[in-house]
Amino acid sequence: MKAFFDKLINSAKEAGIEASEAYYVEKESFSLMQANGELVEYSSNQTRGLGFRGLVNGRMGYASTEAFDEETVQQLVKGVKESAELCENDDVQMLYQGGDELPEINLYNPELDKVTPEVKLEMAENIDKLASGADPRVDTGSYGLETGKETVRIVNSYGMDRSYTENVCIIYSQPNARDGECVSSGDYLQLKRSFDELNPEMVAQKSVERAVNGLNANPVPSGNYHIILEPGAMTSLMGVFATIFSGETEQKGLSLLSGRIGETVAAPCVTLVDDPLLPECFGSRPFDAEGVASRRNVLLEKGQFKGFLHNLKTAAKAGVQSTGNASKAGFSGSVRVSPSNLFFEKGNISKEEMLKNVGDGIVISSVSGLHAGANPVSGDFSLLSKGYTIKDGKRDLPVERITVAGNFYELLKNIRGFADDLTFPHGSVGSATVDIGEMAVSGS
């Protein structure tokens, strides 16, 4: 690949491209799924591709390929020049010149690459048996395992050449429980970089508990209730509204946080962090999609808004330094802004203590309808939810088919506290159980 990169960068320079960059991604993926004691899905893939971009008269052009031969070099150079000519964006564009020191973070476990497909299948079969036998009400379900390996390398005409490799393994359990005509589903997944650290017993147990606890759920009467959001519900909500902290969103006039750096916009117990240096999290990396060294960024500190996330372009436009949050949706994507591992810092009480302090209310375990029921610009949301009521601080009755409505900006101000059970339910967005105070609920 070095010879190909050298040829590509030199050819671009000879063609009059002022500065150029090759963004190379190589992936290996494996997945399988068990259902009712049978293997129903199995796939193994290897892919590689390269995104090439360059500056022509101050405009950025893009091209991409999955082929790596002499002819491809000229096609990429031609594609960048033609793309730049069509570009109508007048923002200042740039490539990173490097020079900063990369943080040390270990994202690659060579032992994971040695695990055979037979061992992986045995793990999935074990989860299937554990979940199916955990409770007589477990009816059907799907149980699986995925492993992935990815190498990212960025080479540009300024002499920067950076790369990293990461791998990860995921197991999941999605059982359905049945009681007469009532059916309830549960799910749980675990992400690790070491196969030996996977815990199929815990994954099966927690997923079955969620499925069984949801049986015979009903809506509650409409009204105002004290609401607790479990980590899965809070991170789902945060995933939709994370864009309000993007410099790209702010510069498009789509974030109500614009012009509010230094202001108190959330409760004093709220500290929101974006940290790409957490080895166990899915969004970790030593540098971003432009090669800028990764760093920890605090977005909200004890309720005070500290600043937006930036890539090179949005940072230059705002007159600040990049926060190392450039991102690409695959090797062929354009450079955008997105968080890495975004999470609320945990509190210092247990979930059980929090429920006891609240007394009576509703615990929301999951929300749905996020794309249709949440407006990232206004902050308004109205989401179908399910969970359970609490009475005197204890779990009472399962609840479903209720709608929780509010505004995300107001929610941040009304948070009363976080428990100490910080988790990342889906890999890169994290939260502990959170007390958000009283909210309107539409039910029966």
C-alpha positions in Angstrom: 0.0 0.0 0.0 2.9 2.4 0.6 3.9 2.3 -3.0 0.3 3.0 -4.0 0.0 5.9 -1.7 3.3 7.4 -2.9 2.2 7.1 -6.5 -1.2 8.6 -5.8 0.1 11.6 -3.8 2.8 12.3 -6.4 0.4 12.0 -9.3 -2.0 14.4 -7.7 0.8 17.0 -7.2 1.9 16.6 -10.8 -1.7 17.2 -11.9 -1.9 20.6 -10.0 -3.7 19.4 -6.9 -2.4 21.7 -4.2 -2.7 19.2 -1.3 -4.1 15.7 -1.2 -5.0 13.0 1.3 -5.7 9.3 1.1 -8.0 7.7 3.7 -7.7 3.9 3.7 -9.9 1.5 5.5 -9.6 -2.3 5.7 -12.2 -4.3 7.4 -12.9 -7.9 8.5 -16.3 -8.9 9.9 -17.9 -12.1 11.1 -21.4 -12.6 12.4 -23.7 -15.5 13.2 -27.2 -15.8 14.7 -28.9 -18.7 16.5 -32.7 -19.0 16.7 -34.6 -21.7 18.5 -31.6 -24.0 18.5 -30.6 -23.6 14.9 -28.0 -21.5 13.1 -30.0 -19.1 10.9 -27.4 -16.6 9.8 -23.7 -16.8 9.1 -21.4 -14.4 7.3 -17.7 -13.6 7.0 -16.4 -10.6 5.0 -13.3 -8.8 4.1 -13.4 -5.4 2.4 -11.0 -2.5 1.8 -11.4 0.9 0.2 -9.9 4.3 -0.1 -11.2 7.8 -0.1 -9.1 10.4 -1.8 -9.6 14.2 -1.5 -7.6 17.2 -2.6 -7.6 21.0 -2.8 -7.9 22.6 -6.3 -8.1 26.4 -6.3 -9.2 26.3 -2.7 -12.1 23.9 -3.3 -12.1 20.3 -1.9 -12.8 17.5 -4.3 -13.6 13.9 -3.4 -13.2 10.5 -5.1 -13.0 6.9 -3.9 -12.1 3.3 -5.0 -12.0 -0.3 -4.0 -9.4 -1.1 -6.6 -5.7 -0.5 -6.2 -3.9 -0.5 -9.6 -2.1 1.9 -11.9 -5.3 2.9 -13.7 -7.1 3.6 -10.4 -4.5 6.3 -9.6 -5.3 8.4 -12.6 -9.1 7.9 -12.1 -8.8 9.1 -8.5 -6.8 12.2 -9.5 -9.3 13.0 -12.3 -12.2 12.4 -10.0 -10.9 14.9 -7.3 -10.3 17.6 -9.9 -13.8 17.2 -11.5 -15.4 17.1 -8.0 -13.6 20.3 -6.9 -14.8 22.1 -10.0 -18.4 21.3 -9.1 -17.9 22.3 -5.4 -20.0 25.4 -4.5 -18.9 25.6 -0.9 -16.9 28.8 -0.2 -15.8 27.7 3.3 -12.0 27.6 3.9 -10.9 24.0 3.3 -7.7 22.4 4.6 -5.8 19.2 5.3 -4.0 18.5 8.5 -0.3 18.9 8.6 0.3 16.7 11.6 3.0 17.3 14.1 1.0 16.7 17.3 1.7 13.7 19.5 -0.8 10.8 19.4 -2.1 9.4 22.7 -1.4 5.8 23.6 -4.5 3.7 23.5 -4.6 -0.1 22.9 -7.6 -1.0 20.8 -6.2 -4.2 19.2 -6.1 -7.6 20.9 -4.2 -10.2 18.7 -5.7 -13.1 20.7 -9.2 -12.2 19.4 -8.1 -12.8 15.8 -7.2 -16.4 16.8 -10.7 -17.4 18.0 -12.0 -19.9 15.5 -15.5 -19.9 13.9 -16.3 -23.1 15.8 -15.6 -21.5 19.2 -17.7 -18.5 18.2 -20.6 -20.8 17.2 -20.3 -22.6 20.5 -20.7 -19.3 22.3 -23.8 -18.4 20.4 -25.3 -21.9 21.0 -24.6 -21.5 24.7 -26.4 -18.2 24.9 -29.4 -19.8 23.1 -29.5 -22.6 25.7 -29.0 -20.4 28.7 -31.8 -18.0 27.7 -34.2 -20.6 26.5 -33.8 -22.6 29.7 -33.8 -19.6 32.1 -37.6 -19.3 32.4 -40.5 -21.5 31.2 -42.1 -18.4 29.7 -39.3 -17.9 27.2 -40.8 -18.7 23.8 -38.7 -17.8 20.8 -35.6 -15.6 20.4 -32.4 -14.8 18.5 -28.9 -15.0 19.9 -25.7 -14.1 18.2 -22.1 -13.1 18.1 -20.2 -10.6 16.0 -16.5 -9.9 15.7 -14.9 -7.1 13.7 -11.4 -5.8 12.9 -10.7 -2.5 11.2 -7.5 -0.7 10.1 -7.6 3.0 9.4 -4.6 4.8 7.7 -4.4 8.4 6.6 -1.6 9.6 4.3 -1.3 13.1 2.9 1.0 15.3 0.8 2.3 17.1 4.0 4.0 13.9 5.0 1.5 12.7 7.6 1.2 8.9 7.7 -0.9 7.7 10.6 -2.7 4.4 11.2 -4.3 2.2 13.9 -6.0 -1.1 14.1 -8.9 -2.1 16.4 -10.9 -5.2 16.9 -14.0 -6.0 18.9 -16.4 -8.8 19.8 -20.1 -8.5 20.6 -22.6 -11.1 22.0 -26.3 -10.4 22.3 -29.5 -12.1 23.4 -33.0 -11.2 22.3 -35.6 -13.6 23.8 -39.3 -13.3 23.6 -41.4 -14.3 26.6 -45.1 -15.4 26.4 -47.8 -15.6 29.0 -51.1 -16.6 27.3 -51.7 -14.0 24.5 -49.2 -11.6 26.0 -45.7 -11.4 24.4 -42.8 -9.4 25.6 -39.3 -9.0 24.2 -36.0 -8.3 26.0 -32.5 -7.7 24.8 -29.0 -7.3 26.1 -25.6 -7.1 24.5 -22.0 -7.0 25.7 -19.1 -5.5 23.8 -15.5 -6.4 24.6 -12.0 -6.5 23.0 -11.2 -9.8 24.6 -13.2 -13.0 23.9 -12.4 -14.4 27.3 -14.1 -11.4 29.0 -17.5 -12.1 27.4 -20.1 -13.3 29.9 -22.9 -15.3 28.1 -24.5 -16.2 31.4 -25.0 -12.5 32.4 -26.1 -11.5 28.9 -28.7 -14.3 28.8 -30.0 -13.6 32.3 -30.4 -9.9 31.9 -32.2 -10.3 28.5 -34.6 -12.8 30.0 -35.3 -10.6 33.0 -36.2 -7.8 30.6 -38.5 -10.0 28.6 -40.3 -11.5 31.5 -40.6 -8.3 33.5 -42.5 -6.8 30.5 -45.2 -9.4 30.4 -48.8 -8.2 31.0 -47.8 -4.6 30.8 -50.5 -1.9 30.5 -50.6 1.9 30.1 -51.0 4.1 33.1 -53.7 6.9 33.2 -52.5 10.1 31.6 -51.0 12.7 33.9 -47.8 14.1 35.3 -45.4 11.5 36.8 -42.0 11.5 38.4 -39.8 9.9 35.7 -36.6 7.9 36.0 -34.8 7.0 32.8 -32.7 3.9 32.7 -29.4 4.1 30.7 -30.8 2.5 27.6 -33.6 5.1 27.4 -31.3 8.1 28.2 -28.7 7.1 25.7 -31.3 6.6 23.0 -32.5 10.1 23.6 -29.0 11.5 23.8 -28.2 9.8 20.4 -30.8 11.9 18.7 -29.9 15.2 20.3 -26.1 14.9 20.3 -26.0 17.0 17.1 -26.8 20.1 19.1 -23.2 20.0 20.4 -21.7 19.9 16.9 -19.9 23.0 15.5 -21.2 22.0 12.1 -24.8 22.0 13.3 -24.3 25.4 15.1 -22.8 27.0 12.0 -25.9 25.9 10.0 -28.1 27.7 12.6 -29.6 24.5 13.9 -28.4 24.4 17.5 -30.2 26.5 20.2 -26.8 26.4 22.1 -25.4 28.9 19.6 -23.9 31.9 21.4 -24.3 30.4 24.8 -20.7 29.2 25.6 -20.1 29.9 29.3 -23.8 29.9 30.2 -25.5 27.5 32.5 -27.8 25.4 30.4 -28.2 22.3 32.5 -28.6 21.3 36.2 -25.5 21.5 38.4 -25.3 17.7 38.5 -24.9 17.4 34.7 -21.4 16.9 33.3 -21.3 15.7 29.7 -18.0 14.4 28.3 -16.8 13.2 24.9 -13.8 10.9 25.4 -12.3 8.9 22.5 -9.6 7.4 24.8 -11.7 4.8 26.6 -10.4 1.4 25.4 -13.5 -0.5 26.1 -15.8 1.8 24.2 -16.8 1.5 20.5 -16.0 5.1 19.5 -12.4 5.1 20.7 -9.5 6.0 18.4 -6.1 7.7 18.7 -6.9 10.3 16.0 -9.9 11.5 14.1 -10.9 11.2 10.4 -8.5 14.1 9.5 -5.6 12.7 11.5 -5.9 15.1 14.4 -4.9 13.6 17.7 -7.8 12.5 19.9 -8.5 14.2 23.2 -11.0 14.3 26.0 -13.5 17.2 25.6 -15.9 18.4 28.3 -19.1 19.8 26.7 -21.1 20.5 29.9 -19.4 21.0 33.2 -21.7 21.1 36.3 -24.3 22.5 34.0 -22.2 25.1 32.2 -21.8 24.9 28.4 -18.1 24.7 27.6 -18.1 24.6 23.8 -18.9 22.7 20.6 -17.2 19.8 19.0 -15.2 20.7 15.8 -13.3 19.4 12.9 -10.6 21.5 11.1 -13.1 23.4 8.9 -15.6 24.2 11.5 -12.9 25.1 14.0 -11.3 27.5 11.5 -14.6 29.2 10.9 -15.2 29.6 14.7 -11.7 30.8 15.3 -10.8 27.9 17.6 -8.7 24.7 17.5 -10.2 21.4 16.3 -11.4 19.2 19.1 -10.4 16.1 17.1 -14.0 15.2 16.2 -13.8 14.9 12.4 -15.7 11.8 11.2 -16.5 10.0 8.0 -19.3 7.6 7.2 -17.1 5.1 5.6 -14.0 5.6 3.4 -15.9 7.3 0.7 -17.8 9.8 2.9 -17.1 13.5 3.2 -15.7 14.9 6.5 -18.3 15.8 9.1 -18.4 16.4 12.9 -19.6 13.8 15.4 -18.8 12.6 18.9 -16.7 9.6 19.8 -17.7 8.2 23.2 -20.3 10.6 24.6 -21.5 10.2 28.1 -22.9 11.8 31.2 -20.6 11.4 34.3 -22.1 9.2 36.9 -23.4 10.1 40.3 -22.5 8.7 43.7 -25.7 6.8 44.7 -27.0 3.4 43.6 -30.0 3.0 41.4 -31.8 1.4 44.4 -31.1 4.4 46.5 -32.4 6.7 43.8 -35.7 4.8 43.4 -36.1 4.8 47.2 -35.6 8.6 47.3 -38.2 9.1 44.5 -40.8 6.8 46.1 -43.6 6.7 43.5 -43.2 7.2 39.8 -42.4 5.5 36.5 -39.1 4.1 35.3 -38.6 4.2 31.6 -36.5 1.4 30.3 -36.8 2.0 26.5 -38.1 4.5 24.1 -39.1 4.2 20.4 -40.1 6.4 17.5 -37.0 8.6 17.9 -36.8 9.7 14.3 -40.4 10.7 13.9 -41.0 11.8 17.5 -37.9 13.9 18.3 -36.9 17.3 16.7 -33.2 17.9 17.1 -33.6 21.6 16.3 -36.3 22.6 18.7 -35.5 19.9 21.3 -39.1 18.7 21.5 -39.8 15.0 21.8 -42.9 12.8 22.1 -41.8 9.1 22.4 -43.5 5.8 22.8 -42.1 4.3 26.0 -42.2 1.3 28.2 -40.9 0.4 31.7 -42.5 -0.1 35.1 -44.0 1.9 37.9 -42.4 2.1 41.3 -44.3 2.3 44.6 -42.5 3.2 47.8 -39.2 2.9 45.8 -39.8 -0.6 44.7 -40.7 -2.1 41.3 -44.4 -2.4 41.0 -46.2 -3.0 37.6 -44.9 -3.3 34.0 -45.9 -0.4 31.8 -46.1 0.0 28.0 -48.0 2.0 25.3 -47.4 5.3 27.1 -46.0 8.4 25.5 -43.6 10.7 27.3 -43.4 14.3 26.0 -41.0 17.1 26.8 -38.1 19.2 25.5 -34.5 18.1 25.7 -33.1 21.5 26.6 -35.6 21.6 29.5 -34.8 18.1 30.5 -31.2 19.0 31.0 -32.2 21.8 33.3 -34.5 19.5 35.3 -32.2 16.6 36.0 -32.1 15.9 39.7 -29.2 13.4 39.7 -27.5 10.4 38.2 -27.0 7.0 39.8 -23.6 5.3 39.8 -24.4 2.6 37.2 -22.8 4.3 34.2 -23.0 2.0 31.1 -22.7 2.2 27.4 -25.7 0.1 26.3 -24.9 0.3 22.5 -21.2 1.0 22.5 -20.5 4.7 22.2 -23.2 6.7 24.1 -23.2 6.3 27.9 -25.3 7.3 30.9 -26.2 6.1 34.3 -29.8 5.9 35.5 -31.1 9.5 35.7 -33.8 11.2 37.7 -35.4 13.8 35.4 -38.2 15.0 37.7 -41.8 15.3 36.7 -43.0 15.0 33.1 -46.2 14.7 31.2 -47.3 11.1 30.3 -50.1 10.1 27.9 -51.5 6.7 28.6 -55.0 5.2 29.0 
